[in-house]
Amino acid sequence: MKSWLRYRAVRHLLFWGGVSAFFLLLQLPSQWLGGLRFYDARDYVFFMLPTLLLGTYPLLYGVLPRLLSRHPPLLSLAWLVGWAMGSAVMASLLRAYYTFVLAPWLYQALPPAPFSWVGLLTNGTGFSFVALLIVAVGASATRVYNRWYAQQQQQQQQQQLLQHKLQAELQLLKAQLQPTFLFNTLHQLHRLTVQKAPDSPAAVLHLAALLRYSLHESPQDEVSLADEIGMIRHYVALEQRRLGALVEVSVNFSGALAAPTIAPLVLLPFVESAFGGVTEAQPKGT
């Protein structure tokens, strides 16, 4: 939305400018084809426009919020009928005031007929009330759409905030896991090299694979389940070389592993916990 459209007063002025232009253009066919004169601007300013304003805004800010707030249907219908009846009476009174008081005082326009309460009740509303219904329905539809659009925008923003929060928590988890993960693997390699174990070169290859995974795959939001399982296999292989015959480890995976995705390194804490209580002094069979 353009910056100048963010101001409510500007939007309302544009709306009523469009309404005025609409009623002006509505008279063109009658003026061109029937030779009828344009609706007097003074009549529009002093009678028609006040009728539209005094009837539309109570509907927008008084009745419509109650209709949208899940009140009982009968109560909502009562509010709507009450607004319609009140608007009709208001349009009749404004027309009578303009015709018999304001117009003769402003520009000496004589009333077309003597004042009559019967005539006021039967013919007092006329086109002004029909115009009010058209404008009020259009304004209400616009307000309902704007409210729906604002709710959709708010929901999208909430979803984006939630997604950003989850991503931040995941990145924090990764940041906490990676130093511990690298420290443990380097410690294992150090122990193997100190012991001059014959499978130290294989351990270096496993460690290189783990480091490659940590550097290139873990920054991503998701990785394939097959890649995550491959990392787990390398880690388990390092632990088996560290503990030797003290443990018996069986790792089995089944099913389609390439298609599913998972956040990287989220399975590693469970695997580390499985080996966390195992020390070199423990007997075989863990």
C-alpha positions in Angstrom: 0.0 0.0 0.0 1.3 3.5 -0.9 2.4 5.6 2.1 -0.3 8.2 1.6 -3.0 5.6 1.5 -2.1 4.5 5.0 -3.9 7.5 6.4 -7.6 6.7 7.1 -8.7 10.2 6.4 -7.2 10.0 2.9 -8.9 6.7 2.2 -12.2 8.1 3.3 -11.9 11.2 1.2 -11.1 9.1 -1.8 -14.1 6.9 -1.1 -16.5 9.8 -0.9 -14.9 11.4 -3.9 -15.6 8.2 -5.8 -19.2 8.1 -4.5 -19.8 11.7 -5.7 -18.3 11.0 -9.1 -20.5 7.9 -9.3 -23.7 9.8 -8.7 -22.6 12.5 -11.2 -22.0 9.9 -13.9 -25.3 8.2 -13.1 -27.1 11.3 -14.3 -25.4 11.4 -17.7 -27.8 9.1 -19.5 -30.9 11.0 -18.3 -29.3 14.3 -19.1 -28.2 13.2 -22.6 -31.3 11.1 -23.6 -34.1 12.8 -21.6 -32.9 16.3 -21.4 -33.2 16.3 -17.6 -31.0 18.7 -15.7 -28.1 17.6 -13.5 -28.8 17.1 -9.8 -28.1 20.5 -8.2 -24.7 20.5 -6.5 -26.3 22.4 -3.6 -28.9 19.6 -3.2 -26.1 17.1 -3.1 -23.9 18.9 -0.7 -26.6 20.0 1.8 -28.9 17.0 1.6 -27.7 14.0 -0.3 -24.2 13.8 1.1 -25.2 14.3 4.8 -27.8 11.5 4.3 -25.1 9.2 3.0 -22.6 10.1 5.8 -25.1 9.9 8.7 -26.4 6.6 7.4 -23.1 4.9 6.4 -20.9 5.5 9.4 -23.3 4.1 12.0 -23.5 0.9 9.9 -19.7 0.7 9.5 -18.7 1.4 13.1 -21.8 0.5 15.1 -23.9 -2.3 13.4 -21.3 -4.1 11.3 -18.9 -4.9 14.2 -21.8 -6.5 16.0 -22.7 -8.5 12.9 -19.1 -9.8 12.7 -18.7 -10.5 16.4 -20.8 -13.7 16.3 -23.9 -12.4 18.1 -27.1 -14.5 18.0 -28.6 -14.3 14.5 -31.9 -12.8 15.7 -30.0 -10.0 17.6 -27.9 -9.3 14.5 -31.0 -9.2 12.3 -32.6 -6.8 14.9 -29.6 -4.5 14.7 -29.7 -4.5 10.9 -33.5 -3.9 10.7 -33.1 -1.1 13.3 -30.4 0.6 11.3 -32.5 0.4 8.1 -35.6 1.9 9.8 -33.6 4.6 11.5 -31.8 5.4 8.3 -35.2 5.7 6.5 -36.5 8.1 9.1 -33.3 10.1 9.1 -33.4 10.4 5.3 -37.0 11.6 5.5 -36.3 14.2 8.2 -33.2 15.5 6.4 -35.1 15.8 3.2 -37.9 17.7 4.9 -35.5 20.0 6.7 -33.6 20.8 3.5 -36.8 21.3 1.4 -38.8 23.4 3.8 -36.1 25.1 5.9 -32.6 25.1 4.5 -33.3 25.6 0.7 -35.7 28.5 1.2 -33.2 30.2 3.5 -30.1 29.6 1.4 -31.3 30.4 -2.1 -35.0 31.2 -1.8 -36.2 27.9 -3.3 -39.9 27.4 -2.7 -41.0 23.9 -1.6 -42.8 22.0 -4.4 -45.7 21.3 -2.0 -46.9 22.2 1.4 -45.4 20.3 4.3 -47.4 17.2 5.3 -46.5 14.4 7.8 -48.3 11.9 5.6 -46.3 12.9 2.6 -43.1 12.9 4.6 -43.7 9.3 5.7 -44.8 8.0 2.3 -42.6 9.9 -0.1 -40.0 11.4 2.1 -37.2 9.0 1.5 -37.2 8.5 -2.3 -33.9 8.2 -4.1 -31.8 9.3 -1.2 -32.6 6.2 0.8 -31.9 3.9 -2.2 -28.6 5.7 -2.7 -27.8 5.2 1.0 -28.4 1.5 0.7 -26.1 1.2 -2.3 -23.3 3.2 -0.7 -23.7 1.5 2.7 -23.5 -2.0 1.2 -20.5 -1.0 -0.9 -18.7 0.5 2.1 -19.6 -2.5 4.3 -18.2 -4.9 1.7 -15.0 -2.9 1.5 -14.6 -2.9 5.3 -15.3 -6.6 5.5 -12.7 -7.3 2.8 -10.1 -5.1 4.5 -10.7 -6.8 7.8 -10.3 -10.2 6.2 -7.2 -9.1 4.4 -5.7 -7.7 7.6 -6.4 -11.0 9.4 -4.7 -12.9 6.6 -1.7 -10.7 6.8 -1.6 -11.0 10.6 -1.7 -14.8 10.3 1.0 -14.8 7.7 3.2 -12.6 9.9 2.6 -14.9 12.9 3.5 -18.0 10.8 6.6 -16.2 9.6 7.6 -15.3 13.2 7.0 -18.8 14.3 9.1 -20.2 11.5 11.9 -17.7 12.2 11.7 -18.7 15.9 12.0 -22.4 15.0 14.9 -21.7 12.7 16.7 -19.7 15.3 16.2 -22.4 17.9 17.5 -25.0 15.4 20.5 -22.9 14.6 21.2 -22.5 18.3 20.9 -26.2 18.8 23.4 -26.8 15.9 25.7 -24.2 17.4 25.6 -26.1 20.7 26.1 -29.5 19.1 28.9 -28.8 16.7 31.7 -27.9 19.2 30.8 -30.9 21.4 30.7 -33.1 18.4 34.0 -32.0 17.0 35.7 -32.2 20.4 34.6 -35.8 21.0 35.7 -37.0 17.6 39.1 -35.3 17.9 39.5 -36.8 21.3 38.7 -40.3 19.9 41.2 -39.8 17.1 43.8 -38.7 19.6 43.3 -41.8 21.7 43.6 -44.1 18.6 46.9 -42.4 17.5 48.4 -42.5 21.0 47.6 -46.2 21.1 49.0 -46.6 17.6 46.0 -48.6 16.6 46.2 -50.2 13.1 42.8 -48.8 12.2 43.8 -45.2 12.8 43.8 -44.4 9.0 40.2 -45.6 8.8 39.4 -43.5 11.8 40.9 -40.5 10.0 38.6 -41.1 7.0 35.6 -41.4 9.3 36.5 -38.1 11.0 37.0 -36.4 7.6 33.6 -37.5 6.6 32.1 -36.2 9.8 33.9 -32.9 9.5 32.7 -32.5 5.9 29.2 -33.2 7.0 29.5 -30.7 9.8 30.8 -27.9 7.5 28.7 -28.4 4.4 25.5 -30.1 5.4 24.7 -28.8 9.0 24.2 -25.2 7.9 21.3 -26.3 5.7 17.7 -26.3 7.0 17.1 -29.9 5.9 19.1 -32.8 4.6 18.1 -36.1 3.3 17.6 -38.8 5.8 20.1 -41.0 4.0 22.8 -38.3 4.5 22.0 -38.1 8.2 22.1 -41.8 8.6 25.5 -41.9 6.8 26.8 -39.4 9.3 25.6 -41.6 12.1 27.3 -44.6 10.6 30.6 -42.7 10.6 30.1 -41.7 14.2 29.2 -45.2 15.3 32.3 -46.5 13.5 34.5 -44.1 15.4 33.0 -45.2 18.7 33.5 -48.8 17.9 37.1 -48.2 17.2 37.5 -46.3 20.4 35.8 -48.9 22.6 36.9 -52.0 20.7 35.7 -55.3 22.1 33.9 -53.6 25.0 30.7 -53.1 23.1 28.7 -54.8 20.4 26.9 -52.4 18.2 24.3 -53.3 15.6 23.0 -50.5 13.3 20.1 -51.3 11.0 18.0 -49.0 8.9 15.1 -50.0 6.6 12.7 -48.3 4.2 13.1 -45.5 1.7 15.8 -43.3 3.1 16.6 -40.9 0.2 13.2 -39.2 -0.1 12.5 -38.1 3.5 14.3 -35.0 4.9 15.3 -34.1 8.4 17.1 -31.2 10.2 20.8 -32.0 10.3 22.4 -33.2 13.5 19.2 -33.7 15.4 19.7 -37.4 15.8 23.3 -37.1 17.0 22.5 -36.3 20.7 20.6 -39.6 20.9 23.5 -41.6 19.4 25.9 -39.8 21.7 23.7 -40.6 24.7 23.8 -44.3 23.7 27.6 -44.2 24.0 27.8 -41.7 26.8 27.6 -44.2 29.6 30.1 -46.6 28.1 33.7 -46.4 29.4 36.7 -48.6 28.7 36.3 -50.2 32.1 32.8 -51.6 31.4 32.4 -55.2 30.4 31.3 -56.4 27.0 27.6 -56.6 26.2 26.5 -53.0 26.5 
